[in-house]
């Protein structure tokens, strides 16, 4: 006869040495928040507390905008239409992938500084200053213009953060902002802006 203890699959099995062994996952676990958003832990990276706090704040606002920009690119990648569909469909997805890499890079930098990176979409929505687009599809020129406006909002914050991190000697954050975030966004602006130039593929010389 099987004992009630061993008949229960959720009951811990005992080893021969008396130790308890149990492979059943423990669900619905809850605990206290171990670090509040905005708090910064002490890491031995030879950078002052105030400098790290300011860098985390700057990065999180840029990070929030970058997450929104990434999602704008994915939205427009799915909804773009018209005779340039194929080219824009691929380009917008490429830009989205590049923005996603920046998201991870900045989030890990916040963690390296001892902070907490913004991540939850509802929290991101509270921090971003990029206007919300309509839920439906827009005309292609409006989509591209919206992307350019989002880029400019983000780039403005990046330039401000570049100056402040340079003043604070936070060279690691400054390098990421200049070498990765700024240059990627500037290059993407160029690629998107050129699609808004009204130049026909063929021009007939009326005098010829």
Secondary structure, DSSP 8 states (H G I E B T S, - for coil): ---HHHH-TTS-EE-TTS-EE------S-----SS-TT-----SSS--HHHHHHHHHHHHHHHHHHHHHHHHHHHHHHH--STTHHHHHHHHHHHHHHHHHHHHHHHHHHHHTT------HHHHHHH--S----SS---HHHHHHHHHHHHHHHHHHHHHHHHHHHHTT-HHHHHIIIIIIIHHHHHHHHHHHGGG----S----TT-
